[in-house]
Amino acid sequence: MKAIIALIAAAFVISGCNTVAGAGKDIERGGEAIQNKAKEVQRGS
């Protein structure tokens, strides 16, 4: 029984890490898009 609980807990931890990593990448891409748009505005494009 303890092994099953440990496996379930590990699955939650691993999926949580992947979710946080994915969110971090999405936020980073959003920031890059904002930077690119700001550069376009500065150049007058």
C-alpha distance matrix in Angstrom:
0.0 3.8 5.4 5.2 6.4 8.7 10.0 10.8 12.5 14.3 15.5 17.0 18.6 20.1 21.4 22.7 24.6 26.1 27.2 28.8 30.5 31.8 33.2 34.8 36.5 37.7 39.2 40.8 42.4 43.7 45.3 46.9 48.3 49.8 51.3 52.8 54.3 55.7 57.4 58.9 60.3 61.8 63.5 64.8 63.3
3.8 0.0 3.8 5.5 5.1 6.1 8.6 9.9 10.4 12.1 14.2 15.4 16.4 18.2 19.9 20.9 22.5 24.4 25.6 26.9 28.5 30.2 31.4 32.8 34.7 36.1 37.3 38.8 40.7 41.9 43.3 44.9 46.6 48.0 49.3 51.0 52.6 53.8 55.4 57.1 58.5 59.7 61.5 63.0 61.7
5.4 3.8 0.0 3.8 5.5 5.0 6.1 8.6 9.8 10.4 12.2 14.3 15.2 16.2 18.2 19.7 21.0 22.5 24.1 25.6 26.8 28.4 30.1 31.4 32.9 34.5 36.0 37.3 39.0 40.5 41.9 43.3 45.0 46.6 47.8 49.3 51.1 52.4 53.8 55.5 57.1 58.3 59.9 61.5 60.0
5.2 5.5 3.8 0.0 3.8 5.4 5.1 6.2 8.6 9.8 10.6 12.5 14.3 15.3 16.5 18.3 20.0 21.2 22.5 24.4 25.8 26.9 28.5 30.3 31.7 33.0 34.6 36.2 37.6 39.0 40.7 42.1 43.5 45.2 46.6 48.0 49.6 51.1 52.6 54.1 55.7 57.1 58.7 60.1 58.4
6.4 5.1 5.5 3.8 0.0 3.8 5.4 5.1 6.1 8.5 9.8 10.7 12.3 14.2 15.4 16.4 18.4 20.1 21.0 22.5 24.3 25.7 26.9 28.5 30.4 31.6 32.8 34.6 36.3 37.4 38.9 40.7 42.1 43.5 45.0 46.6 48.1 49.4 51.1 52.7 54.0 55.4 57.2 58.6 57.1
8.7 6.1 5.0 5.4 3.8 0.0 3.8 5.5 5.1 6.0 8.6 9.9 10.5 12.1 14.1 15.2 16.5 18.4 19.8 21.0 22.4 24.2 25.6 26.8 28.6 30.2 31.4 32.8 34.7 36.1 37.4 38.9 40.7 42.1 43.3 45.0 46.7 47.9 49.4 51.1 52.6 53.8 55.5 57.1 55.7
10.0 8.6 6.1 5.1 5.4 3.8 0.0 3.8 5.4 5.0 6.1 8.7 9.9 10.4 12.1 14.0 15.3 16.5 18.2 19.9 21.0 22.4 24.2 25.7 27.0 28.5 30.2 31.5 33.0 34.6 36.1 37.5 39.0 40.7 42.0 43.4 45.1 46.6 48.0 49.6 51.2 52.5 54.1 55.6 54.0
10.8 9.9 8.6 6.2 5.1 5.5 3.8 0.0 3.8 5.4 5.1 6.4 8.8 10.0 10.6 12.2 14.4 15.5 16.4 18.4 20.0 21.0 22.5 24.3 25.9 26.9 28.5 30.2 31.7 32.9 34.6 36.2 37.5 39.1 40.7 42.1 43.6 45.1 46.7 48.2 49.6 51.1 52.8 54.1 52.5
12.5 10.4 9.8 8.6 6.1 5.1 5.4 3.8 0.0 3.8 5.4 5.2 6.3 8.7 10.0 10.5 12.4 14.4 15.3 16.5 18.4 20.0 21.0 22.5 24.5 25.8 26.9 28.6 30.4 31.5 32.9 34.7 36.3 37.6 39.0 40.7 42.2 43.4 45.1 46.8 48.1 49.4 51.2 52.7 51.3
14.3 12.1 10.4 9.8 8.5 6.0 5.0 5.4 3.8 0.0 3.8 5.4 5.1 6.1 8.5 9.7 10.6 12.4 14.1 15.3 16.5 18.3 19.9 21.0 22.7 24.3 25.7 26.9 28.7 30.3 31.6 33.0 34.8 36.3 37.5 39.0 40.8 42.1 43.5 45.2 46.8 48.0 49.6 51.2 49.8
15.5 14.2 12.2 10.6 9.8 8.6 6.1 5.1 5.4 3.8 0.0 3.8 5.5 5.2 6.0 8.4 9.9 10.7 12.1 14.2 15.3 16.4 18.2 19.9 21.2 22.5 24.2 25.7 27.0 28.5 30.3 31.6 33.0 34.8 36.2 37.5 39.1 40.7 42.1 43.6 45.2 46.7 48.2 49.6 47.9
17.0 15.4 14.3 12.5 10.7 9.9 8.7 6.4 5.2 5.4 3.8 0.0 3.8 5.5 5.2 5.9 8.5 9.9 10.3 12.0 14.0 15.1 16.2 18.1 19.9 20.9 22.2 24.1 25.6 26.7 28.4 30.1 31.4 32.8 34.4 36.0 37.4 38.8 40.5 42.0 43.4 44.9 46.6 47.9 46.4
18.6 16.4 15.2 14.3 12.3 10.5 9.9 8.8 6.3 5.1 5.5 3.8 0.0 3.8 5.6 5.0 6.2 8.7 9.8 10.5 12.2 14.2 15.3 16.4 18.4 20.0 21.0 22.4 24.4 25.7 26.9 28.6 30.3 31.6 32.9 34.6 36.3 37.4 39.0 40.8 42.2 43.4 45.2 46.7 45.4
20.1 18.2 16.2 15.3 14.2 12.1 10.4 10.0 8.7 6.1 5.2 5.5 3.8 0.0 3.8 5.4 5.2 6.4 8.7 10.0 10.6 12.3 14.3 15.4 16.7 18.5 20.1 21.1 22.7 24.5 25.9 27.1 28.8 30.6 31.7 33.1 34.9 36.3 37.6 39.3 41.0 42.2 43.7 45.3 43.8
21.4 19.9 18.2 16.5 15.4 14.1 12.1 10.6 10.0 8.5 6.0 5.2 5.6 3.8 0.0 3.8 5.4 5.1 6.1 8.6 9.8 10.4 12.2 14.2 15.3 16.5 18.3 19.9 21.1 22.5 24.3 25.7 27.0 28.8 30.3 31.5 33.1 34.7 36.2 37.6 39.2 40.7 42.2 43.6 41.9
22.7 20.9 19.7 18.3 16.4 15.2 14.0 12.2 10.5 9.7 8.4 5.9 5.0 5.4 3.8 0.0 3.8 5.4 5.0 6.2 8.5 9.8 10.5 12.2 14.3 15.3 16.4 18.2 20.0 21.0 22.5 24.3 25.8 27.1 28.6 30.3 31.7 33.0 34.7 36.3 37.6 39.0 40.8 42.2 40.8
24.6 22.5 21.0 20.0 18.4 16.5 15.3 14.4 12.4 10.6 9.9 8.5 6.2 5.2 5.4 3.8 0.0 3.8 5.4 5.2 6.0 8.5 9.8 10.5 12.3 14.2 15.3 16.4 18.4 19.9 21.0 22.5 24.4 25.8 26.9 28.5 30.4 31.5 32.9 34.7 36.3 37.4 39.1 40.7 39.4
26.1 24.4 22.5 21.2 20.1 18.4 16.5 15.5 14.4 12.4 10.7 9.9 8.7 6.4 5.1 5.4 3.8 0.0 3.8 5.5 5.0 6.0 8.5 9.8 10.5 12.2 14.2 15.2 16.5 18.3 19.9 21.0 22.6 24.5 25.7 26.9 28.7 30.3 31.5 33.0 34.8 36.2 37.6 39.1 37.5
27.2 25.6 24.1 22.5 21.0 19.8 18.2 16.4 15.3 14.1 12.1 10.3 9.8 8.7 6.1 5.0 5.4 3.8 0.0 3.8 5.4 5.1 6.1 8.6 9.9 10.6 12.3 14.2 15.4 16.5 18.4 20.0 21.2 22.7 24.4 25.8 27.2 28.7 30.4 31.8 33.2 34.8 36.4 37.7 36.1
28.8 26.9 25.6 24.4 22.5 21.0 19.9 18.4 16.5 15.3 14.2 12.0 10.5 10.0 8.6 6.2 5.2 5.5 3.8 0.0 3.8 5.4 5.1 6.1 8.7 9.8 10.5 12.2 14.3 15.2 16.4 18.3 20.0 21.1 22.5 24.3 25.8 26.9 28.6 30.4 31.7 32.9 34.8 36.2 35.0
30.5 28.5 26.8 25.8 24.3 22.4 21.0 20.0 18.4 16.5 15.3 14.0 12.2 10.6 9.8 8.5 6.0 5.0 5.4 3.8 0.0 3.8 5.5 5.1 6.3 8.7 9.9 10.5 12.4 14.3 15.4 16.5 18.5 20.1 21.1 22.6 24.5 25.8 27.0 28.8 30.5 31.6 33.1 34.8 33.5
31.8 30.2 28.4 26.9 25.7 24.2 22.4 21.0 20.0 18.3 16.4 15.1 14.2 12.3 10.4 9.8 8.5 6.0 5.1 5.4 3.8 0.0 3.8 5.4 5.1 6.3 8.7 9.8 10.7 12.4 14.3 15.4 16.6 18.6 20.0 21.1 22.8 24.5 25.8 27.2 28.9 30.4 31.8 33.2 31.6
33.2 31.4 30.1 28.5 26.9 25.6 24.2 22.5 21.0 19.9 18.2 16.2 15.3 14.3 12.2 10.5 9.8 8.5 6.1 5.1 5.5 3.8 0.0 3.8 5.4 5.0 6.2 8.5 9.9 10.5 12.3 14.2 15.3 16.6 18.4 20.0 21.2 22.6 24.5 25.9 27.2 28.7 30.5 31.7 30.4
34.8 32.8 31.4 30.3 28.5 26.8 25.7 24.3 22.5 21.0 19.9 18.1 16.4 15.4 14.2 12.2 10.5 9.8 8.6 6.1 5.1 5.4 3.8 0.0 3.8 5.4 5.1 6.1 8.6 9.8 10.6 12.3 14.3 15.4 16.5 18.4 20.1 21.1 22.6 24.5 25.9 27.0 28.8 30.4 29.3
36.5 34.7 32.9 31.7 30.4 28.6 27.0 25.9 24.5 22.7 21.2 19.9 18.4 16.7 15.3 14.3 12.3 10.5 9.9 8.7 6.3 5.1 5.4 3.8 0.0 3.8 5.5 5.0 6.2 8.6 9.8 10.5 12.3 14.3 15.2 16.4 18.4 19.9 21.0 22.6 24.4 25.7 27.0 28.7 27.2
37.7 36.1 34.5 33.0 31.6 30.2 28.5 26.9 25.8 24.3 22.5 20.9 20.0 18.5 16.5 15.3 14.2 12.2 10.6 9.8 8.7 6.3 5.0 5.4 3.8 0.0 3.8 5.4 5.1 6.2 8.7 9.9 10.6 12.5 14.3 15.3 16.7 18.5 20.1 21.2 22.8 24.5 26.0 27.1 25.6
39.2 37.3 36.0 34.6 32.8 31.4 30.2 28.5 26.9 25.7 24.2 22.2 21.0 20.1 18.3 16.4 15.3 14.2 12.3 10.5 9.9 8.7 6.2 5.1 5.5 3.8 0.0 3.8 5.5 5.0 6.2 8.7 9.9 10.7 12.4 14.3 15.5 16.6 18.5 20.1 21.2 22.7 24.6 25.8 24.8
40.8 38.8 37.3 36.2 34.6 32.8 31.5 30.2 28.6 26.9 25.7 24.1 22.4 21.1 19.9 18.2 16.4 15.2 14.2 12.2 10.5 9.8 8.5 6.1 5.0 5.4 3.8 0.0 3.8 5.4 5.1 6.2 8.7 9.9 10.5 12.3 14.3 15.3 16.6 18.5 20.1 21.1 22.7 24.5 23.4
42.4 40.7 39.0 37.6 36.3 34.7 33.0 31.7 30.4 28.7 27.0 25.6 24.4 22.7 21.1 20.0 18.4 16.5 15.4 14.3 12.4 10.7 9.9 8.6 6.2 5.1 5.5 3.8 0.0 3.8 5.4 5.0 6.2 8.7 9.8 10.5 12.3 14.2 15.3 16.6 18.5 20.0 21.2 22.6 21.1
43.7 41.9 40.5 39.0 37.4 36.1 34.6 32.9 31.5 30.3 28.5 26.7 25.7 24.5 22.5 21.0 19.9 18.3 16.5 15.2 14.3 12.4 10.5 9.8 8.6 6.2 5.0 5.4 3.8 0.0 3.8 5.4 5.1 6.4 8.7 9.9 10.7 12.4 14.4 15.5 16.7 18.5 20.2 21.2 20.0
45.3 43.3 41.9 40.7 38.9 37.4 36.1 34.6 32.9 31.6 30.3 28.4 26.9 25.9 24.3 22.5 21.0 19.9 18.4 16.4 15.4 14.3 12.3 10.6 9.8 8.7 6.2 5.1 5.4 3.8 0.0 3.8 5.4 5.1 6.2 8.6 9.9 10.5 12.4 14.3 15.4 16.5 18.5 20.0 19.3
46.9 44.9 43.3 42.1 40.7 38.9 37.5 36.2 34.7 33.0 31.6 30.1 28.6 27.1 25.7 24.3 22.5 21.0 20.0 18.3 16.5 15.4 14.2 12.3 10.5 9.9 8.7 6.2 5.0 5.4 3.8 0.0 3.8 5.4 5.0 6.1 8.6 9.8 10.5 12.4 14.3 15.3 16.6 18.4 17.3
48.3 46.6 45.0 43.5 42.1 40.7 39.0 37.5 36.3 34.8 33.0 31.4 30.3 28.8 27.0 25.8 24.4 22.6 21.2 20.0 18.5 16.6 15.3 14.3 12.3 10.6 9.9 8.7 6.2 5.1 5.4 3.8 0.0 3.8 5.4 5.1 6.2 8.6 9.9 10.6 12.4 14.3 15.5 16.6 15.1
49.8 48.0 46.6 45.2 43.5 42.1 40.7 39.1 37.6 36.3 34.8 32.8 31.6 30.6 28.8 27.1 25.8 24.5 22.7 21.1 20.1 18.6 16.6 15.4 14.3 12.5 10.7 9.9 8.7 6.4 5.1 5.4 3.8 0.0 3.8 5.5 5.2 6.1 8.6 9.9 10.6 12.3 14.3 15.3 14.6
51.3 49.3 47.8 46.6 45.0 43.3 42.0 40.7 39.0 37.5 36.2 34.4 32.9 31.7 30.3 28.6 26.9 25.7 24.4 22.5 21.1 20.0 18.4 16.5 15.2 14.3 12.4 10.5 9.8 8.7 6.2 5.0 5.4 3.8 0.0 3.8 5.5 5.1 6.2 8.7 9.9 10.5 12.4 14.2 13.9
52.8 51.0 49.3 48.0 46.6 45.0 43.4 42.1 40.7 39.0 37.5 36.0 34.6 33.1 31.5 30.3 28.5 26.9 25.8 24.3 22.6 21.1 20.0 18.4 16.4 15.3 14.3 12.3 10.5 9.9 8.6 6.1 5.1 5.5 3.8 0.0 3.8 5.4 5.1 6.3 8.8 9.9 10.7 12.4 11.3
54.3 52.6 51.1 49.6 48.1 46.7 45.1 43.6 42.2 40.8 39.1 37.4 36.3 34.9 33.1 31.7 30.4 28.7 27.2 25.8 24.5 22.8 21.2 20.1 18.4 16.7 15.5 14.3 12.3 10.7 9.9 8.6 6.2 5.2 5.5 3.8 0.0 3.8 5.4 5.0 6.3 8.7 9.9 10.5 9.5
55.7 53.8 52.4 51.1 49.4 47.9 46.6 45.1 43.4 42.1 40.7 38.8 37.4 36.3 34.7 33.0 31.5 30.3 28.7 26.9 25.8 24.5 22.6 21.1 19.9 18.5 16.6 15.3 14.2 12.4 10.5 9.8 8.6 6.1 5.1 5.4 3.8 0.0 3.8 5.4 5.1 6.2 8.7 9.8 10.2
57.4 55.4 53.8 52.6 51.1 49.4 48.0 46.7 45.1 43.5 42.1 40.5 39.0 37.6 36.2 34.7 32.9 31.5 30.4 28.6 27.0 25.8 24.5 22.6 21.0 20.1 18.5 16.6 15.3 14.4 12.4 10.5 9.9 8.6 6.2 5.1 5.4 3.8 0.0 3.8 5.4 5.1 6.2 8.6 8.8
58.9 57.1 55.5 54.1 52.7 51.1 49.6 48.2 46.8 45.2 43.6 42.0 40.8 39.3 37.6 36.3 34.7 33.0 31.8 30.4 28.8 27.2 25.9 24.5 22.6 21.2 20.1 18.5 16.6 15.5 14.3 12.4 10.6 9.9 8.7 6.3 5.0 5.4 3.8 0.0 3.8 5.5 5.2 6.2 5.3
60.3 58.5 57.1 55.7 54.0 52.6 51.2 49.6 48.1 46.8 45.2 43.4 42.2 41.0 39.2 37.6 36.3 34.8 33.2 31.7 30.5 28.9 27.2 25.9 24.4 22.8 21.2 20.1 18.5 16.7 15.4 14.3 12.4 10.6 9.9 8.8 6.3 5.1 5.4 3.8 0.0 3.8 5.4 5.0 6.0
61.8 59.7 58.3 57.1 55.4 53.8 52.5 51.1 49.4 48.0 46.7 44.9 43.4 42.2 40.7 39.0 37.4 36.2 34.8 32.9 31.6 30.4 28.7 27.0 25.7 24.5 22.7 21.1 20.0 18.5 16.5 15.3 14.3 12.3 10.5 9.9 8.7 6.2 5.1 5.5 3.8 0.0 3.8 5.4 7.8
63.5 61.5 59.9 58.7 57.2 55.5 54.1 52.8 51.2 49.6 48.2 46.6 45.2 43.7 42.2 40.8 39.1 37.6 36.4 34.8 33.1 31.8 30.5 28.8 27.0 26.0 24.6 22.7 21.2 20.2 18.5 16.6 15.5 14.3 12.4 10.7 9.9 8.7 6.2 5.2 5.4 3.8 0.0 3.8 5.6
64.8 63.0 61.5 60.1 58.6 57.1 55.6 54.1 52.7 51.2 49.6 47.9 46.7 45.3 43.6 42.2 40.7 39.1 37.7 36.2 34.8 33.2 31.7 30.4 28.7 27.1 25.8 24.5 22.6 21.2 20.0 18.4 16.6 15.3 14.2 12.4 10.5 9.8 8.6 6.2 5.0 5.4 3.8 0.0 3.8
63.3 61.7 60.0 58.4 57.1 55.7 54.0 52.5 51.3 49.8 47.9 46.4 45.4 43.8 41.9 40.8 39.4 37.5 36.1 35.0 33.5 31.6 30.4 29.3 27.2 25.6 24.8 23.4 21.1 20.0 19.3 17.3 15.1 14.6 13.9 11.3 9.5 10.2 8.8 5.3 6.0 7.8 5.6 3.8 0.0
